[in-house]
Amino acid sequence: MKENPRLAESSPIFIVGTPRSGTTLLSFMLSRHSNIVISPETHFLSIWVKRYGSLNLKNDNELEEFWEKFSSDERFSHLGIDSDSTFKKINEAEVRDFRCIFTVILKEHSNVVKKKRWGEKTPAHYENVDTLLSWYPEAKVIWIIRDPRAVTASLLQAPWSSAFTHFHAERWRDCANLFHEKWSKDDRVVLVRYEDLVQKPDTELRKLCDFLSEEYTPDLLEASKESMLVVNQVGWSKQHMEKAKKPIRNDSLDKWRRQLTSSQIGIIEKYTCSLMIRHGYIPVYGGLKFHHLFRYVNDKVKHKFSKLILKLRKAKVNLLWKY
């Protein structure tokens, strides 16, 4: 298959889904392709546009204000690109808006690793697929899904994540529902099960290459081959990236059975049971049992209390800032 230069310009690749669903693993796999690079997470839409979307980037001062904040964030350093030269290209662009910034930073990242076709993975961008496809109508979106019990078990161990089981179960449910309600019939969006990717990587990657209009090569399965650029990653993030670079193993599929209590499994299945069955995941309880209720109510109360405390702290900070 000959390289199609038009794909690099018109059809970027975006990987979305709930966190801890295998987005990093898939990013490494696809980035082993000679024509593709998937950048590290930017959270560009889920955080930056959400927070600063009211700025008028045609105004020099407001553009500089945004860039100073964005380029000084730790995640920007993960892209491995130069702040000054990147800003120069944004500043000289014919249209200065958030789409322009997003495009320029991802193209700059692809230039660093010398790949033609660029892409990005921020799991939370599943809430922003409409914006991504509005910005890039010919883009391809890979929506990855994983057993909600495995997702929750993994998130509960992540130091940056919520400690409440029902929170993760609700988010998984909302993510899966959003796919079925808005994107399941859009031929620019494809759903991939993490379990299939791990158990049948060759088959799934062949399907994905066909979806992306790219040639499949066995290199995608070679864990030893360098793929994504990994720079300035520290702590948990570095360990997570290093783990994703290792050869694929199946032993992680059922770890949730040892990591979760029966109450936690019941809580997860309360929110996700029908969608689990739809995607081939077999429930243990099918929902809450009587002996799960105490844990469920306790978690809900603690979660509401923690949200109230956070709200009060934000109000105090805003008040101090104002005066």
C-alpha positions in Angstrom: 0.0 0.0 0.0 1.5 3.4 -1.0 1.6 6.2 1.5 -1.2 8.6 1.1 0.2 12.1 2.1 -3.4 13.5 2.3 -4.1 11.2 5.3 -1.4 13.0 7.3 -3.2 16.4 6.8 -6.9 15.5 6.8 -7.3 12.4 8.9 -5.7 12.5 12.4 -6.3 9.6 14.8 -7.8 10.1 18.2 -7.9 7.4 20.9 -10.6 7.8 23.6 -12.4 5.9 26.4 -12.5 5.7 30.1 -9.1 6.0 31.8 -7.3 2.7 32.4 -9.0 1.0 29.5 -5.9 0.3 27.5 -5.5 3.7 25.7 -1.8 3.8 26.4 -1.2 0.3 25.2 -3.0 1.0 22.0 -1.1 4.2 21.5 2.3 2.4 21.7 1.1 -0.2 19.3 -0.1 2.2 16.6 3.0 4.4 17.1 5.2 1.5 16.0 3.7 2.0 12.6 6.2 3.8 10.3 3.6 6.4 9.3 1.8 7.0 12.6 2.6 8.7 15.9 0.0 9.1 18.8 1.1 11.9 21.1 1.0 11.6 24.9 -2.1 13.0 26.7 -2.7 16.7 26.3 -6.2 17.0 27.9 -6.5 19.9 25.5 -10.3 19.8 25.2 -11.2 18.3 28.6 -9.2 20.8 30.6 -7.7 23.7 28.6 -10.5 24.6 26.2 -13.0 24.0 29.0 -11.1 26.4 31.3 -10.0 29.0 28.8 -12.5 28.7 26.0 -13.8 32.2 26.5 -10.5 33.8 25.6 -10.2 35.7 22.3 -7.1 34.2 20.8 -7.0 36.7 18.0 -6.0 39.2 20.7 -2.2 39.0 21.2 -2.4 39.5 25.0 -5.0 36.7 25.5 -3.1 34.4 23.2 0.1 34.9 25.1 -1.8 34.5 28.4 -3.1 31.1 27.3 0.2 30.0 25.9 2.2 30.9 29.0 -0.1 28.8 31.1 -0.4 25.9 28.7 3.3 25.6 27.8 4.4 25.7 31.4 2.2 22.7 32.3 4.0 19.4 32.9 2.0 17.7 30.2 3.3 20.1 27.5 6.9 18.9 28.3 5.8 15.4 27.5 5.4 16.4 23.9 9.1 17.0 23.5 8.6 20.2 21.4 10.1 23.7 21.7 7.7 26.2 23.2 9.1 29.3 21.4 9.2 27.9 17.9 5.8 26.3 18.3 4.3 29.6 19.5 5.8 31.4 16.6 4.0 29.1 14.2 0.7 29.6 16.1 1.1 33.4 16.2 1.8 33.5 12.4 -1.2 31.3 11.5 -3.9 32.7 9.3 -6.6 31.7 11.8 -5.6 31.8 15.5 -8.0 29.6 17.5 -7.9 26.5 19.7 -8.1 24.2 16.7 -5.0 25.9 15.3 -3.1 25.5 18.6 -4.1 21.8 18.9 -3.1 21.1 15.3 0.3 22.9 15.5 1.4 21.2 18.7 0.5 17.7 17.4 2.2 18.4 14.1 5.3 19.6 15.9 5.3 16.4 17.9 5.0 14.3 14.8 7.9 16.2 13.2 10.1 15.5 16.3 9.6 11.7 15.7 9.6 12.1 11.9 6.2 10.6 11.3 3.7 11.8 8.7 0.3 11.0 10.3 -0.3 12.4 13.7 -2.8 11.6 16.4 -3.5 12.1 20.1 -4.9 10.1 23.0 -6.6 11.6 26.0 -9.2 9.2 27.4 -11.5 11.9 28.6 -11.8 13.3 25.1 -14.6 10.8 24.6 -16.8 13.7 25.9 -15.4 15.9 23.1 -15.7 13.7 20.0 -18.2 16.1 18.5 -15.6 18.9 18.7 -12.8 16.7 17.3 -14.9 15.6 14.3 -16.1 19.2 13.8 -12.4 20.4 13.7 -11.3 17.4 11.6 -14.3 16.0 9.7 -12.2 13.1 8.2 -10.5 12.1 11.4 -10.7 8.6 12.8 -11.7 7.9 16.4 -10.8 4.7 18.2 -13.1 4.2 21.2 -11.6 1.6 23.5 -13.7 -0.3 26.1 -12.7 -2.6 28.9 -14.5 -4.6 31.6 -15.7 -2.0 34.1 -14.6 -4.1 37.0 -11.0 -4.2 35.7 -11.2 -0.4 34.9 -12.4 0.4 38.4 -9.9 -1.9 40.2 -7.1 -0.2 38.3 -8.4 3.3 38.9 -8.8 2.6 42.7 -5.0 2.0 42.8 -4.0 5.1 40.8 -2.7 7.8 43.1 -4.5 10.6 41.1 -7.9 8.9 41.0 -11.1 8.9 43.0 -11.3 6.5 45.9 -15.0 5.9 45.3 -16.1 2.7 43.5 -19.5 4.1 42.3 -17.9 7.2 40.8 -15.8 5.0 38.4 -18.8 2.7 37.6 -21.0 5.7 36.8 -18.3 7.2 34.5 -17.9 3.9 32.7 -21.6 3.6 32.2 -21.9 7.2 30.9 -19.0 6.6 28.5 -20.4 3.4 27.1 -23.9 5.0 26.8 -22.5 8.0 24.9 -20.9 5.8 22.3 -24.1 3.9 21.7 -26.3 7.0 21.7 -24.1 9.2 19.4 -21.3 7.4 17.7 -22.0 3.7 17.1 -23.4 4.4 13.6 -20.7 6.9 12.6 -18.2 5.2 10.3 -15.4 7.5 11.5 -15.6 6.0 15.0 -14.8 2.4 15.9 -15.2 0.5 19.2 -12.4 -1.8 20.3 -12.5 -4.2 23.3 -9.3 -4.2 25.4 -9.7 -7.9 26.0 -9.8 -8.6 22.3 -6.7 -6.4 21.7 -4.8 -8.3 24.4 -6.0 -11.8 23.4 -6.0 -11.4 19.6 -3.6 -8.5 19.0 -2.8 -9.5 15.4 -6.4 -9.7 14.4 -7.5 -6.5 16.1 -4.5 -4.5 14.7 -5.2 -5.7 11.2 -8.8 -4.5 11.6 -7.6 -1.1 12.9 -5.1 -0.6 10.1 -7.9 -1.3 7.6 -10.1 1.2 9.5 -7.3 3.8 9.3 -6.5 3.0 5.7 -2.9 2.1 6.6 -0.8 -1.0 5.8 -0.5 -3.6 8.5 3.0 -4.7 9.5 4.1 -7.1 12.2 6.2 -4.3 13.7 3.0 -3.2 15.5 3.4 -6.3 17.8 7.2 -5.8 18.5 7.4 -4.5 22.1 11.1 -3.9 21.7 10.6 -1.4 18.9 10.6 2.3 19.9 7.3 3.9 19.2 6.0 6.9 21.2 8.4 9.6 22.4 8.6 9.3 26.2 10.1 12.4 27.8 9.9 14.0 31.2 7.7 11.3 32.6 8.2 10.8 36.3 6.7 8.8 39.1 3.5 6.8 38.5 3.2 8.2 34.9 6.7 6.9 34.0 6.0 3.5 35.5 2.7 3.3 33.6 4.4 4.2 30.3 7.2 1.7 30.8 4.7 -1.0 31.6 2.8 -0.3 28.3 6.0 -0.8 26.3 6.4 -4.4 27.5 5.1 -7.5 25.6 1.4 -8.1 25.9 0.2 -10.4 28.7 -3.2 -11.9 29.4 -2.8 -12.2 33.2 -4.1 -8.7 33.8 -7.6 -9.6 32.5 -8.9 -11.1 35.7 -6.8 -9.3 38.3 -9.9 -7.4 39.4 -11.3 -10.6 41.0 -8.4 -10.5 43.5 -8.4 -6.7 43.9 -12.1 -6.0 44.5 -14.3 -6.9 47.4 -17.7 -8.5 46.7 -19.4 -5.2 47.7 -17.3 -3.3 45.2 -18.2 -5.8 42.4 -21.9 -5.5 43.4 -21.7 -1.7 43.2 -20.0 -1.7 39.8 -22.6 -4.2 38.4 -25.5 -2.1 39.8 -24.5 0.7 37.4 -23.2 -1.3 34.4 -24.9 -4.7 34.3 -26.9 -4.3 31.1 -24.0 -2.7 29.2 -21.6 -5.3 30.5 -23.8 -8.0 29.0 -24.1 -6.1 25.8 -20.3 -6.1 25.5 -19.7 -9.7 26.5 -18.8 -9.2 30.1 -20.4 -11.8 32.5 -21.8 -10.3 35.8 -21.0 -12.0 39.1 -24.0 -10.7 41.0 -25.9 -8.7 38.5 -26.2 -5.8 40.9 -26.3 -4.9 44.6 -27.1 -7.7 47.1 -28.3 -7.0 50.7 -24.8 -7.4 52.2 -23.4 -4.8 49.7 -25.8 -2.0 50.8 -23.7 -0.7 53.8 -20.6 -0.2 51.6 -22.7 1.4 48.9 -24.4 3.9 51.2 -21.2 4.6 53.1 -19.4 5.4 49.8 -22.2 7.7 48.5 -22.3 9.7 51.8 -18.5 10.1 51.9 -18.4 11.1 48.3 -21.0 13.8 48.7 -19.2 15.1 51.8 -15.9 15.3 50.0 -17.5 17.2 47.1 -19.0 19.7 49.5 -15.6 20.2 51.2 -14.0 20.7 47.8 -16.7 23.2 46.8 -16.2 25.2 50.0 -12.4 25.3 49.5 -12.9 26.6 45.9 -15.3 29.2 47.2 -12.7 30.3 49.8 -9.9 30.5 47.2 -12.1 32.6 44.9 -13.0 34.9 47.7 -9.4 35.4 48.7 -8.5 36.0 45.0 -11.3 38.6 44.7 -10.2 40.6 47.7 
